[in-house]
C-alpha cells in the first residue's frame, strides 16, 4: 500500500514557526489558540505581507520543529506501507533544498527516492494521503486523512487525525 504524507503542518510545524517569528519581530504574544480557525496573518492582517515573507527567508523551512510524534509513528508506518513524503516545494525558492535537508535530519529513514517535492498534488495516485489542506485531498482518489492544524479546525467532510497518535490508531 502506498502512503503519501505532506510536510508542512503534518510533519513540520510551519504554523508555529510563523507565530514565533511574528512574535519575535513585533514583540507580540500571539498564540496558536488565538489563531484557531484561520491563518496566522488573519489575526494580524496589517502584517500579512511580513508574515508571508517568512516563506522566502533563508532557513525558514530548514529550521522547523517536527510535529510531536511524527518521527516515531512514520517510522512504524514505513515498515507497513510504501511511504512517500509529498510536499509543495516549488513556490518558495529556498524550500526545495531546505525541505530535503530537513528530511535528512529528522526523517533519515525516508530515502530521497521517496520524497516528492512538487508544485501540485493532484498528480498523486496511491492508497492514502495525509494532508492538512483540504484542496489537496479533494482530488485524491484514495483514502484521504485531514491532519488537524489551527487553520482547518472548521473543515468537514474528511476523515480526520488530530495527532500522530491518532494516525497510528488509523493506520498502524
Phi and psi in radians as a Rosetta constraint file:
Dihedral C 1 N 2 CA 2 C 2 CIRCULARHARMONIC -1.782 0.35
Dihedral N 2 CA 2 C 2 N 3 CIRCULARHARMONIC 2.238 0.35
Dihedral C 2 N 3 CA 3 C 3 CIRCULARHARMONIC -2.115 0.35
Dihedral N 3 CA 3 C 3 N 4 CIRCULARHARMONIC 2.153 0.35
Dihedral C 3 N 4 CA 4 C 4 CIRCULARHARMONIC -1.803 0.35
Dihedral N 4 CA 4 C 4 N 5 CIRCULARHARMONIC 2.376 0.35
Dihedral C 4 N 5 CA 5 C 5 CIRCULARHARMONIC -2.244 0.35
Dihedral N 5 CA 5 C 5 N 6 CIRCULARHARMONIC 2.214 0.35
Dihedral C 5 N 6 CA 6 C 6 CIRCULARHARMONIC -1.247 0.35
Dihedral N 6 CA 6 C 6 N 7 CIRCULARHARMONIC 2.827 0.35
Dihedral C 6 N 7 CA 7 C 7 CIRCULARHARMONIC -1.703 0.35
Dihedral N 7 CA 7 C 7 N 8 CIRCULARHARMONIC -1.135 0.35
Dihedral C 7 N 8 CA 8 C 8 CIRCULARHARMONIC -1.141 0.35
Dihedral N 8 CA 8 C 8 N 9 CIRCULARHARMONIC 2.136 0.35
Dihedral C 8 N 9 CA 9 C 9 CIRCULARHARMONIC 1.275 0.35
Dihedral N 9 CA 9 C 9 N 10 CIRCULARHARMONIC 0.084 0.35
Dihedral C 9 N 10 CA 10 C 10 CIRCULARHARMONIC -2.073 0.35
Dihedral N 10 CA 10 C 10 N 11 CIRCULARHARMONIC -0.879 0.35
Dihedral C 10 N 11 CA 11 C 11 CIRCULARHARMONIC -1.803 0.35
Dihedral N 11 CA 11 C 11 N 12 CIRCULARHARMONIC -0.612 0.35
Dihedral C 11 N 12 CA 12 C 12 CIRCULARHARMONIC -2.073 0.35
Dihedral N 12 CA 12 C 12 N 13 CIRCULARHARMONIC 2.365 0.35
Dihedral C 12 N 13 CA 13 C 13 CIRCULARHARMONIC -1.507 0.35
Dihedral N 13 CA 13 C 13 N 14 CIRCULARHARMONIC 1.266 0.35
Dihedral C 13 N 14 CA 14 C 14 CIRCULARHARMONIC -1.187 0.35
Dihedral N 14 CA 14 C 14 N 15 CIRCULARHARMONIC -0.620 0.35
Dihedral C 14 N 15 CA 15 C 15 CIRCULARHARMONIC -1.059 0.35
Dihedral N 15 CA 15 C 15 N 16 CIRCULARHARMONIC -0.861 0.35
Dihedral C 15 N 16 CA 16 C 16 CIRCULARHARMONIC -1.094 0.35
Dihedral N 16 CA 16 C 16 N 17 CIRCULARHARMONIC -0.611 0.35
Dihedral C 16 N 17 CA 17 C 17 CIRCULARHARMONIC -1.159 0.35
Dihedral N 17 CA 17 C 17 N 18 CIRCULARHARMONIC -0.688 0.35
Dihedral C 17 N 18 CA 18 C 18 CIRCULARHARMONIC -1.074 0.35
Dihedral N 18 CA 18 C 18 N 19 CIRCULARHARMONIC -0.786 0.35
Dihedral C 18 N 19 CA 19 C 19 CIRCULARHARMONIC -1.104 0.35
Dihedral N 19 CA 19 C 19 N 20 CIRCULARHARMONIC -0.797 0.35
Dihedral C 19 N 20 CA 20 C 20 CIRCULARHARMONIC -1.066 0.35
Dihedral N 20 CA 20 C 20 N 21 CIRCULARHARMONIC -0.796 0.35
Dihedral C 20 N 21 CA 21 C 21 CIRCULARHARMONIC -1.158 0.35
Dihedral N 21 CA 21 C 21 N 22 CIRCULARHARMONIC -0.715 0.35
Dihedral C 21 N 22 CA 22 C 22 CIRCULARHARMONIC -1.069 0.35
Dihedral N 22 CA 22 C 22 N 23 CIRCULARHARMONIC -0.860 0.35
Dihedral C 22 N 23 CA 23 C 23 CIRCULARHARMONIC -1.057 0.35
Dihedral N 23 CA 23 C 23 N 24 CIRCULARHARMONIC -0.718 0.35
Dihedral C 23 N 24 CA 24 C 24 CIRCULARHARMONIC -1.140 0.35
Dihedral N 24 CA 24 C 24 N 25 CIRCULARHARMONIC -0.760 0.35
Dihedral C 24 N 25 CA 25 C 25 CIRCULARHARMONIC -1.242 0.35
Dihedral N 25 CA 25 C 25 N 26 CIRCULARHARMONIC -0.610 0.35
Dihedral C 25 N 26 CA 26 C 26 CIRCULARHARMONIC -1.938 0.35
Dihedral N 26 CA 26 C 26 N 27 CIRCULARHARMONIC 0.131 0.35
Dihedral C 26 N 27 CA 27 C 27 CIRCULARHARMONIC 1.032 0.35
Dihedral N 27 CA 27 C 27 N 28 CIRCULARHARMONIC 0.604 0.35
Dihedral C 27 N 28 CA 28 C 28 CIRCULARHARMONIC -1.735 0.35
Dihedral N 28 CA 28 C 28 N 29 CIRCULARHARMONIC 3.075 0.35
Dihedral C 28 N 29 CA 29 C 29 CIRCULARHARMONIC -2.348 0.35
Dihedral N 29 CA 29 C 29 N 30 CIRCULARHARMONIC 0.732 0.35
Dihedral C 29 N 30 CA 30 C 30 CIRCULARHARMONIC -1.117 0.35
Dihedral N 30 CA 30 C 30 N 31 CIRCULARHARMONIC 2.469 0.35
Dihedral C 30 N 31 CA 31 C 31 CIRCULARHARMONIC -2.150 0.35
Dihedral N 31 CA 31 C 31 N 32 CIRCULARHARMONIC 2.858 0.35
Dihedral C 31 N 32 CA 32 C 32 CIRCULARHARMONIC -1.064 0.35
Dihedral N 32 CA 32 C 32 N 33 CIRCULARHARMONIC -0.676 0.35
Dihedral C 32 N 33 CA 33 C 33 CIRCULARHARMONIC -1.051 0.35
Dihedral N 33 CA 33 C 33 N 34 CIRCULARHARMONIC -0.633 0.35
Dihedral C 33 N 34 CA 34 C 34 CIRCULARHARMONIC -1.225 0.35
Dihedral N 34 CA 34 C 34 N 35 CIRCULARHARMONIC -0.372 0.35
Dihedral C 34 N 35 CA 35 C 35 CIRCULARHARMONIC -1.694 0.35
Dihedral N 35 CA 35 C 35 N 36 CIRCULARHARMONIC -0.024 0.35
Dihedral C 35 N 36 CA 36 C 36 CIRCULARHARMONIC -0.951 0.35
Dihedral N 36 CA 36 C 36 N 37 CIRCULARHARMONIC 2.267 0.35
Dihedral C 36 N 37 CA 37 C 37 CIRCULARHARMONIC 1.667 0.35
Dihedral N 37 CA 37 C 37 N 38 CIRCULARHARMONIC 0.060 0.35
Dihedral C 37 N 38 CA 38 C 38 CIRCULARHARMONIC -2.805 0.35
Dihedral N 38 CA 38 C 38 N 39 CIRCULARHARMONIC -3.058 0.35
Dihedral C 38 N 39 CA 39 C 39 CIRCULARHARMONIC -1.464 0.35
Dihedral N 39 CA 39 C 39 N 40 CIRCULARHARMONIC 2.779 0.35
Dihedral C 39 N 40 CA 40 C 40 CIRCULARHARMONIC -0.977 0.35
Dihedral N 40 CA 40 C 40 N 41 CIRCULARHARMONIC -0.826 0.35
Dihedral C 40 N 41 CA 41 C 41 CIRCULARHARMONIC -1.089 0.35
Dihedral N 41 CA 41 C 41 N 42 CIRCULARHARMONIC -0.419 0.35
Dihedral C 41 N 42 CA 42 C 42 CIRCULARHARMONIC -1.183 0.35
Dihedral N 42 CA 42 C 42 N 43 CIRCULARHARMONIC -0.376 0.35
Dihedral C 42 N 43 CA 43 C 43 CIRCULARHARMONIC -1.401 0.35
Dihedral N 43 CA 43 C 43 N 44 CIRCULARHARMONIC -0.407 0.35
Dihedral C 43 N 44 CA 44 C 44 CIRCULARHARMONIC -2.379 0.35
Dihedral N 44 CA 44 C 44 N 45 CIRCULARHARMONIC 1.143 0.35
Dihedral C 44 N 45 CA 45 C 45 CIRCULARHARMONIC -1.013 0.35
Dihedral N 45 CA 45 C 45 N 46 CIRCULARHARMONIC -0.440 0.35
Dihedral C 45 N 46 CA 46 C 46 CIRCULARHARMONIC -1.180 0.35
Dihedral N 46 CA 46 C 46 N 47 CIRCULARHARMONIC -0.263 0.35
Dihedral C 46 N 47 CA 47 C 47 CIRCULARHARMONIC -1.991 0.35
Dihedral N 47 CA 47 C 47 N 48 CIRCULARHARMONIC 0.337 0.35
Dihedral C 47 N 48 CA 48 C 48 CIRCULARHARMONIC -0.928 0.35
Dihedral N 48 CA 48 C 48 N 49 CIRCULARHARMONIC -0.863 0.35
Dihedral C 48 N 49 CA 49 C 49 CIRCULARHARMONIC -1.091 0.35
Dihedral N 49 CA 49 C 49 N 50 CIRCULARHARMONIC -0.694 0.35
Dihedral C 49 N 50 CA 50 C 50 CIRCULARHARMONIC -1.140 0.35
Dihedral N 50 CA 50 C 50 N 51 CIRCULARHARMONIC -0.673 0.35
Dihedral C 50 N 51 CA 51 C 51 CIRCULARHARMONIC -1.200 0.35
Dihedral N 51 CA 51 C 51 N 52 CIRCULARHARMONIC -0.728 0.35
Dihedral C 51 N 52 CA 52 C 52 CIRCULARHARMONIC -1.047 0.35
Dihedral N 52 CA 52 C 52 N 53 CIRCULARHARMONIC -0.584 0.35
Dihedral C 52 N 53 CA 53 C 53 CIRCULARHARMONIC -1.092 0.35
Dihedral N 53 CA 53 C 53 N 54 CIRCULARHARMONIC -0.397 0.35
Dihedral C 53 N 54 CA 54 C 54 CIRCULARHARMONIC -0.930 0.35
Dihedral N 54 CA 54 C 54 N 55 CIRCULARHARMONIC -0.692 0.35
Dihedral C 54 N 55 CA 55 C 55 CIRCULARHARMONIC -1.055 0.35
Dihedral N 55 CA 55 C 55 N 56 CIRCULARHARMONIC -0.423 0.35
Dihedral C 55 N 56 CA 56 C 56 CIRCULARHARMONIC -1.702 0.35
Dihedral N 56 CA 56 C 56 N 57 CIRCULARHARMONIC -0.102 0.35
Dihedral C 56 N 57 CA 57 C 57 CIRCULARHARMONIC -1.392 0.35
Dihedral N 57 CA 57 C 57 N 58 CIRCULARHARMONIC 2.289 0.35
Dihedral C 57 N 58 CA 58 C 58 CIRCULARHARMONIC -0.971 0.35
Dihedral N 58 CA 58 C 58 N 59 CIRCULARHARMONIC 2.351 0.35
Dihedral C 58 N 59 CA 59 C 59 CIRCULARHARMONIC 1.619 0.35
Dihedral N 59 CA 59 C 59 N 60 CIRCULARHARMONIC -0.215 0.35
Dihedral C 59 N 60 CA 60 C 60 CIRCULARHARMONIC -1.015 0.35
Dihedral N 60 CA 60 C 60 N 61 CIRCULARHARMONIC -0.938 0.35
Dihedral C 60 N 61 CA 61 C 61 CIRCULARHARMONIC -1.315 0.35
Dihedral N 61 CA 61 C 61 N 62 CIRCULARHARMONIC -0.492 0.35
Dihedral C 61 N 62 CA 62 C 62 CIRCULARHARMONIC -1.234 0.35
Dihedral N 62 CA 62 C 62 N 63 CIRCULARHARMONIC -0.528 0.35
Dihedral C 62 N 63 CA 63 C 63 CIRCULARHARMONIC -1.857 0.35
Dihedral N 63 CA 63 C 63 N 64 CIRCULARHARMONIC 0.363 0.35
Dihedral C 63 N 64 CA 64 C 64 CIRCULARHARMONIC -1.283 0.35
Dihedral N 64 CA 64 C 64 N 65 CIRCULARHARMONIC 2.619 0.35
Dihedral C 64 N 65 CA 65 C 65 CIRCULARHARMONIC -1.455 0.35
Dihedral N 65 CA 65 C 65 N 66 CIRCULARHARMONIC 2.500 0.35
Dihedral C 65 N 66 CA 66 C 66 CIRCULARHARMONIC -1.206 0.35
Dihedral N 66 CA 66 C 66 N 67 CIRCULARHARMONIC 2.581 0.35
Dihedral C 66 N 67 CA 67 C 67 CIRCULARHARMONIC -1.201 0.35
Dihedral N 67 CA 67 C 67 N 68 CIRCULARHARMONIC 2.391 0.35
Dihedral C 67 N 68 CA 68 C 68 CIRCULARHARMONIC -0.909 0.35
Dihedral N 68 CA 68 C 68 N 69 CIRCULARHARMONIC 2.265 0.35
Dihedral C 68 N 69 CA 69 C 69 CIRCULARHARMONIC 1.464 0.35
Dihedral N 69 CA 69 C 69 N 70 CIRCULARHARMONIC -0.186 0.35
Dihedral C 69 N 70 CA 70 C 70 CIRCULARHARMONIC -1.120 0.35
Dihedral N 70 CA 70 C 70 N 71 CIRCULARHARMONIC -0.711 0.35
Dihedral C 70 N 71 CA 71 C 71 CIRCULARHARMONIC -1.145 0.35
Dihedral N 71 CA 71 C 71 N 72 CIRCULARHARMONIC -0.803 0.35
Dihedral C 71 N 72 CA 72 C 72 CIRCULARHARMONIC -1.169 0.35
Dihedral N 72 CA 72 C 72 N 73 CIRCULARHARMONIC -0.815 0.35
Dihedral C 72 N 73 CA 73 C 73 CIRCULARHARMONIC -1.206 0.35
Dihedral N 73 CA 73 C 73 N 74 CIRCULARHARMONIC -0.713 0.35
Dihedral C 73 N 74 CA 74 C 74 CIRCULARHARMONIC -1.125 0.35
Dihedral N 74 CA 74 C 74 N 75 CIRCULARHARMONIC -0.603 0.35
Dihedral C 74 N 75 CA 75 C 75 CIRCULARHARMONIC -1.076 0.35
Dihedral N 75 CA 75 C 75 N 76 CIRCULARHARMONIC -0.745 0.35
Dihedral C 75 N 76 CA 76 C 76 CIRCULARHARMONIC -1.112 0.35
Dihedral N 76 CA 76 C 76 N 77 CIRCULARHARMONIC -0.765 0.35
Dihedral C 76 N 77 CA 77 C 77 CIRCULARHARMONIC -1.122 0.35
Dihedral N 77 CA 77 C 77 N 78 CIRCULARHARMONIC -0.575 0.35
Dihedral C 77 N 78 CA 78 C 78 CIRCULARHARMONIC -1.163 0.35
Dihedral N 78 CA 78 C 78 N 79 CIRCULARHARMONIC -0.330 0.35
Dihedral C 78 N 79 CA 79 C 79 CIRCULARHARMONIC -1.428 0.35
Dihedral N 79 CA 79 C 79 N 80 CIRCULARHARMONIC -0.361 0.35
Dihedral C 79 N 80 CA 80 C 80 CIRCULARHARMONIC -1.858 0.35
Dihedral N 80 CA 80 C 80 N 81 CIRCULARHARMONIC -0.548 0.35
Dihedral C 80 N 81 CA 81 C 81 CIRCULARHARMONIC -2.113 0.35
Dihedral N 81 CA 81 C 81 N 82 CIRCULARHARMONIC 2.836 0.35
Dihedral C 81 N 82 CA 82 C 82 CIRCULARHARMONIC -1.481 0.35
Dihedral N 82 CA 82 C 82 N 83 CIRCULARHARMONIC 1.786 0.35
Dihedral C 82 N 83 CA 83 C 83 CIRCULARHARMONIC -1.653 0.35
Dihedral N 83 CA 83 C 83 N 84 CIRCULARHARMONIC 2.292 0.35
Dihedral C 83 N 84 CA 84 C 84 CIRCULARHARMONIC -2.175 0.35
Dihedral N 84 CA 84 C 84 N 85 CIRCULARHARMONIC 2.377 0.35
Dihedral C 84 N 85 CA 85 C 85 CIRCULARHARMONIC -1.542 0.35
Dihedral N 85 CA 85 C 85 N 86 CIRCULARHARMONIC 2.162 0.35
Dihedral C 85 N 86 CA 86 C 86 CIRCULARHARMONIC -2.152 0.35
Dihedral N 86 CA 86 C 86 N 87 CIRCULARHARMONIC 1.896 0.35
Dihedral C 86 N 87 CA 87 C 87 CIRCULARHARMONIC -2.377 0.35
Dihedral N 87 CA 87 C 87 N 88 CIRCULARHARMONIC 2.405 0.35
Dihedral C 87 N 88 CA 88 C 88 CIRCULARHARMONIC -1.154 0.35
Dihedral N 88 CA 88 C 88 N 89 CIRCULARHARMONIC 2.203 0.35
Dihedral C 88 N 89 CA 89 C 89 CIRCULARHARMONIC -2.508 0.35
Dihedral N 89 CA 89 C 89 N 90 CIRCULARHARMONIC 0.217 0.35
Dihedral C 89 N 90 CA 90 C 90 CIRCULARHARMONIC -1.692 0.35
Dihedral N 90 CA 90 C 90 N 91 CIRCULARHARMONIC -0.411 0.35
Dihedral C 90 N 91 CA 91 C 91 CIRCULARHARMONIC -1.258 0.35
Dihedral N 91 CA 91 C 91 N 92 CIRCULARHARMONIC -0.571 0.35
Dihedral C 91 N 92 CA 92 C 92 CIRCULARHARMONIC -2.017 0.35
Dihedral N 92 CA 92 C 92 N 93 CIRCULARHARMONIC 2.129 0.35
Dihedral C 92 N 93 CA 93 C 93 CIRCULARHARMONIC -0.919 0.35
Dihedral N 93 CA 93 C 93 N 94 CIRCULARHARMONIC -0.705 0.35
Dihedral C 93 N 94 CA 94 C 94 CIRCULARHARMONIC -1.412 0.35
Dihedral N 94 CA 94 C 94 N 95 CIRCULARHARMONIC -0.304 0.35
Dihedral C 94 N 95 CA 95 C 95 CIRCULARHARMONIC -1.150 0.35
Dihedral N 95 CA 95 C 95 N 96 CIRCULARHARMONIC -0.589 0.35
Dihedral C 95 N 96 CA 96 C 96 CIRCULARHARMONIC -1.026 0.35
Dihedral N 96 CA 96 C 96 N 97 CIRCULARHARMONIC -0.992 0.35
Dihedral C 96 N 97 CA 97 C 97 CIRCULARHARMONIC -1.235 0.35
Dihedral N 97 CA 97 C 97 N 98 CIRCULARHARMONIC -0.678 0.35
Dihedral C 97 N 98 CA 98 C 98 CIRCULARHARMONIC -1.182 0.35
Dihedral N 98 CA 98 C 98 N 99 CIRCULARHARMONIC -0.639 0.35
Dihedral C 98 N 99 CA 99 C 99 CIRCULARHARMONIC -1.166 0.35
Dihedral N 99 CA 99 C 99 N 100 CIRCULARHARMONIC -0.700 0.35
Dihedral C 99 N 100 CA 100 C 100 CIRCULARHARMONIC -1.068 0.35
Dihedral N 100 CA 100 C 100 N 101 CIRCULARHARMONIC -0.811 0.35
Dihedral C 100 N 101 CA 101 C 101 CIRCULARHARMONIC -1.116 0.35
Dihedral N 101 CA 101 C 101 N 102 CIRCULARHARMONIC -0.700 0.35
Dihedral C 101 N 102 CA 102 C 102 CIRCULARHARMONIC -1.084 0.35
Dihedral N 102 CA 102 C 102 N 103 CIRCULARHARMONIC -0.769 0.35
Dihedral C 102 N 103 CA 103 C 103 CIRCULARHARMONIC -1.111 0.35
Dihedral N 103 CA 103 C 103 N 104 CIRCULARHARMONIC -0.695 0.35
Dihedral C 103 N 104 CA 104 C 104 CIRCULARHARMONIC -0.981 0.35
Dihedral N 104 CA 104 C 104 N 105 CIRCULARHARMONIC -0.719 0.35
Dihedral C 104 N 105 CA 105 C 105 CIRCULARHARMONIC -1.315 0.35
Dihedral N 105 CA 105 C 105 N 106 CIRCULARHARMONIC -0.853 0.35
Dihedral C 105 N 106 CA 106 C 106 CIRCULARHARMONIC -1.666 0.35
Dihedral N 106 CA 106 C 106 N 107 CIRCULARHARMONIC -0.410 0.35
Dihedral C 106 N 107 CA 107 C 107 CIRCULARHARMONIC -2.364 0.35
Dihedral N 107 CA 107 C 107 N 108 CIRCULARHARMONIC 0.987 0.35
Dihedral C 107 N 108 CA 108 C 108 CIRCULARHARMONIC -1.108 0.35
Dihedral N 108 CA 108 C 108 N 109 CIRCULARHARMONIC -0.299 0.35
Dihedral C 108 N 109 CA 109 C 109 CIRCULARHARMONIC -1.375 0.35
Dihedral N 109 CA 109 C 109 N 110 CIRCULARHARMONIC -0.132 0.35
Dihedral C 109 N 110 CA 110 C 110 CIRCULARHARMONIC -1.656 0.35
Dihedral N 110 CA 110 C 110 N 111 CIRCULARHARMONIC 1.843 0.35
Dihedral C 110 N 111 CA 111 C 111 CIRCULARHARMONIC -1.050 0.35
Dihedral N 111 CA 111 C 111 N 112 CIRCULARHARMONIC 2.603 0.35
Dihedral C 111 N 112 CA 112 C 112 CIRCULARHARMONIC -1.006 0.35
Dihedral N 112 CA 112 C 112 N 113 CIRCULARHARMONIC -0.463 0.35
Dihedral C 112 N 113 CA 113 C 113 CIRCULARHARMONIC -1.195 0.35
Dihedral N 113 CA 113 C 113 N 114 CIRCULARHARMONIC -0.293 0.35
Dihedral C 113 N 114 CA 114 C 114 CIRCULARHARMONIC -1.810 0.35
Dihedral N 114 CA 114 C 114 N 115 CIRCULARHARMONIC 0.441 0.35
Dihedral C 114 N 115 CA 115 C 115 CIRCULARHARMONIC -2.048 0.35
Dihedral N 115 CA 115 C 115 N 116 CIRCULARHARMONIC 2.087 0.35
Dihedral C 115 N 116 CA 116 C 116 CIRCULARHARMONIC -1.980 0.35
Dihedral N 116 CA 116 C 116 N 117 CIRCULARHARMONIC 1.792 0.35
Dihedral C 116 N 117 CA 117 C 117 CIRCULARHARMONIC -1.825 0.35
Dihedral N 117 CA 117 C 117 N 118 CIRCULARHARMONIC 1.918 0.35
Dihedral C 117 N 118 CA 118 C 118 CIRCULARHARMONIC -2.371 0.35
Dihedral N 118 CA 118 C 118 N 119 CIRCULARHARMONIC -3.104 0.35
Dihedral C 118 N 119 CA 119 C 119 CIRCULARHARMONIC -1.729 0.35
Dihedral N 119 CA 119 C 119 N 120 CIRCULARHARMONIC -0.573 0.35
Dihedral C 119 N 120 CA 120 C 120 CIRCULARHARMONIC -2.570 0.35
Dihedral N 120 CA 120 C 120 N 121 CIRCULARHARMONIC 2.303 0.35
Dihedral C 120 N 121 CA 121 C 121 CIRCULARHARMONIC -1.503 0.35
Dihedral N 121 CA 121 C 121 N 122 CIRCULARHARMONIC 0.015 0.35
Dihedral C 121 N 122 CA 122 C 122 CIRCULARHARMONIC -1.094 0.35
Dihedral N 122 CA 122 C 122 N 123 CIRCULARHARMONIC -0.307 0.35
Dihedral C 122 N 123 CA 123 C 123 CIRCULARHARMONIC -1.422 0.35
Dihedral N 123 CA 123 C 123 N 124 CIRCULARHARMONIC -0.215 0.35
Dihedral C 123 N 124 CA 124 C 124 CIRCULARHARMONIC -1.161 0.35
Dihedral N 124 CA 124 C 124 N 125 CIRCULARHARMONIC 2.354 0.35
Dihedral C 124 N 125 CA 125 C 125 CIRCULARHARMONIC -2.310 0.35
Dihedral N 125 CA 125 C 125 N 126 CIRCULARHARMONIC 2.084 0.35
Dihedral C 125 N 126 CA 126 C 126 CIRCULARHARMONIC -3.027 0.35
Dihedral N 126 CA 126 C 126 N 127 CIRCULARHARMONIC -2.840 0.35
Dihedral C 126 N 127 CA 127 C 127 CIRCULARHARMONIC -1.625 0.35
Dihedral N 127 CA 127 C 127 N 128 CIRCULARHARMONIC -0.689 0.35
Dihedral C 127 N 128 CA 128 C 128 CIRCULARHARMONIC -2.446 0.35
Dihedral N 128 CA 128 C 128 N 129 CIRCULARHARMONIC 2.434 0.35
Dihedral C 128 N 129 CA 129 C 129 CIRCULARHARMONIC -2.243 0.35
Dihedral N 129 CA 129 C 129 N 130 CIRCULARHARMONIC 2.195 0.35
Dihedral C 129 N 130 CA 130 C 130 CIRCULARHARMONIC -1.879 0.35
Dihedral N 130 CA 130 C 130 N 131 CIRCULARHARMONIC 2.099 0.35
Dihedral C 130 N 131 CA 131 C 131 CIRCULARHARMONIC -2.639 0.35
Dihedral N 131 CA 131 C 131 N 132 CIRCULARHARMONIC 2.710 0.35
Dihedral C 131 N 132 CA 132 C 132 CIRCULARHARMONIC -1.669 0.35
Dihedral N 132 CA 132 C 132 N 133 CIRCULARHARMONIC -0.143 0.35
Dihedral C 132 N 133 CA 133 C 133 CIRCULARHARMONIC -1.894 0.35
Dihedral N 133 CA 133 C 133 N 134 CIRCULARHARMONIC 2.065 0.35
Dihedral C 133 N 134 CA 134 C 134 CIRCULARHARMONIC -1.078 0.35
Dihedral N 134 CA 134 C 134 N 135 CIRCULARHARMONIC -0.544 0.35
Dihedral C 134 N 135 CA 135 C 135 CIRCULARHARMONIC -1.093 0.35
Dihedral N 135 CA 135 C 135 N 136 CIRCULARHARMONIC -0.464 0.35
Dihedral C 135 N 136 CA 136 C 136 CIRCULARHARMONIC -1.331 0.35
Dihedral N 136 CA 136 C 136 N 137 CIRCULARHARMONIC -0.530 0.35
Dihedral C 136 N 137 CA 137 C 137 CIRCULARHARMONIC -1.379 0.35
Dihedral N 137 CA 137 C 137 N 138 CIRCULARHARMONIC -0.466 0.35
Dihedral C 137 N 138 CA 138 C 138 CIRCULARHARMONIC -1.002 0.35
Dihedral N 138 CA 138 C 138 N 139 CIRCULARHARMONIC -0.647 0.35
Dihedral C 138 N 139 CA 139 C 139 CIRCULARHARMONIC -1.726 0.35
Dihedral N 139 CA 139 C 139 N 140 CIRCULARHARMONIC -0.010 0.35
Dihedral C 139 N 140 CA 140 C 140 CIRCULARHARMONIC -1.426 0.35
Dihedral N 140 CA 140 C 140 N 141 CIRCULARHARMONIC 2.361 0.35
Dihedral C 140 N 141 CA 141 C 141 CIRCULARHARMONIC -1.702 0.35
Dihedral N 141 CA 141 C 141 N 142 CIRCULARHARMONIC 0.087 0.35
Dihedral C 141 N 142 CA 142 C 142 CIRCULARHARMONIC -1.880 0.35
Dihedral N 142 CA 142 C 142 N 143 CIRCULARHARMONIC -2.709 0.35
Dihedral C 142 N 143 CA 143 C 143 CIRCULARHARMONIC -1.317 0.35
Dihedral N 143 CA 143 C 143 N 144 CIRCULARHARMONIC 2.201 0.35
Dihedral C 143 N 144 CA 144 C 144 CIRCULARHARMONIC -1.896 0.35
Dihedral N 144 CA 144 C 144 N 145 CIRCULARHARMONIC 2.215 0.35
Dihedral C 144 N 145 CA 145 C 145 CIRCULARHARMONIC -2.107 0.35
Dihedral N 145 CA 145 C 145 N 146 CIRCULARHARMONIC 2.094 0.35
Dihedral C 145 N 146 CA 146 C 146 CIRCULARHARMONIC -1.500 0.35
Dihedral N 146 CA 146 C 146 N 147 CIRCULARHARMONIC 2.062 0.35
Dihedral C 146 N 147 CA 147 C 147 CIRCULARHARMONIC -1.525 0.35
Dihedral N 147 CA 147 C 147 N 148 CIRCULARHARMONIC 2.188 0.35
Dihedral C 147 N 148 CA 148 C 148 CIRCULARHARMONIC -1.146 0.35
Dihedral N 148 CA 148 C 148 N 149 CIRCULARHARMONIC 2.304 0.35
Dihedral C 148 N 149 CA 149 C 149 CIRCULARHARMONIC -2.432 0.35
Dihedral N 149 CA 149 C 149 N 150 CIRCULARHARMONIC 2.716 0.35
Dihedral C 149 N 150 CA 150 C 150 CIRCULARHARMONIC -0.893 0.35
Dihedral N 150 CA 150 C 150 N 151 CIRCULARHARMONIC -0.610 0.35
Dihedral C 150 N 151 CA 151 C 151 CIRCULARHARMONIC -1.261 0.35
Dihedral N 151 CA 151 C 151 N 152 CIRCULARHARMONIC -0.325 0.35
Dihedral C 151 N 152 CA 152 C 152 CIRCULARHARMONIC -2.010 0.35
Dihedral N 152 CA 152 C 152 N 153 CIRCULARHARMONIC 0.291 0.35
Dihedral C 152 N 153 CA 153 C 153 CIRCULARHARMONIC -1.118 0.35
Dihedral N 153 CA 153 C 153 N 154 CIRCULARHARMONIC -0.347 0.35
Dihedral C 153 N 154 CA 154 C 154 CIRCULARHARMONIC -1.728 0.35
Dihedral N 154 CA 154 C 154 N 155 CIRCULARHARMONIC 0.003 0.35
Dihedral C 154 N 155 CA 155 C 155 CIRCULARHARMONIC -1.322 0.35
Dihedral N 155 CA 155 C 155 N 156 CIRCULARHARMONIC 2.315 0.35
Dihedral C 155 N 156 CA 156 C 156 CIRCULARHARMONIC -2.170 0.35
Dihedral N 156 CA 156 C 156 N 157 CIRCULARHARMONIC 3.026 0.35
Dihedral C 156 N 157 CA 157 C 157 CIRCULARHARMONIC 1.670 0.35
Dihedral N 157 CA 157 C 157 N 158 CIRCULARHARMONIC 0.093 0.35
Dihedral C 157 N 158 CA 158 C 158 CIRCULARHARMONIC -2.321 0.35
Dihedral N 158 CA 158 C 158 N 159 CIRCULARHARMONIC 2.627 0.35
Dihedral C 158 N 159 CA 159 C 159 CIRCULARHARMONIC -1.083 0.35
Dihedral N 159 CA 159 C 159 N 160 CIRCULARHARMONIC 2.439 0.35
Dihedral C 159 N 160 CA 160 C 160 CIRCULARHARMONIC -2.209 0.35
Dihedral N 160 CA 160 C 160 N 161 CIRCULARHARMONIC 2.541 0.35
Dihedral C 160 N 161 CA 161 C 161 CIRCULARHARMONIC -2.204 0.35
Dihedral N 161 CA 161 C 161 N 162 CIRCULARHARMONIC 2.152 0.35
Dihedral C 161 N 162 CA 162 C 162 CIRCULARHARMONIC -1.505 0.35
Dihedral N 162 CA 162 C 162 N 163 CIRCULARHARMONIC -0.233 0.35
Dihedral C 162 N 163 CA 163 C 163 CIRCULARHARMONIC -2.769 0.35
Dihedral N 163 CA 163 C 163 N 164 CIRCULARHARMONIC 2.981 0.35
Dihedral C 163 N 164 CA 164 C 164 CIRCULARHARMONIC -1.253 0.35
Dihedral N 164 CA 164 C 164 N 165 CIRCULARHARMONIC -0.429 0.35
Dihedral C 164 N 165 CA 165 C 165 CIRCULARHARMONIC -1.104 0.35
Dihedral N 165 CA 165 C 165 N 166 CIRCULARHARMONIC -0.698 0.35
Dihedral C 165 N 166 CA 166 C 166 CIRCULARHARMONIC -1.203 0.35
Dihedral N 166 CA 166 C 166 N 167 CIRCULARHARMONIC -0.623 0.35
Dihedral C 166 N 167 CA 167 C 167 CIRCULARHARMONIC -1.048 0.35
Dihedral N 167 CA 167 C 167 N 168 CIRCULARHARMONIC -0.770 0.35
Dihedral C 167 N 168 CA 168 C 168 CIRCULARHARMONIC -1.037 0.35
Dihedral N 168 CA 168 C 168 N 169 CIRCULARHARMONIC -0.769 0.35
Dihedral C 168 N 169 CA 169 C 169 CIRCULARHARMONIC -1.051 0.35
Dihedral N 169 CA 169 C 169 N 170 CIRCULARHARMONIC -0.636 0.35
Dihedral C 169 N 170 CA 170 C 170 CIRCULARHARMONIC -1.354 0.35
Dihedral N 170 CA 170 C 170 N 171 CIRCULARHARMONIC -0.589 0.35
Dihedral C 170 N 171 CA 171 C 171 CIRCULARHARMONIC -2.151 0.35
Dihedral N 171 CA 171 C 171 N 172 CIRCULARHARMONIC -0.328 0.35
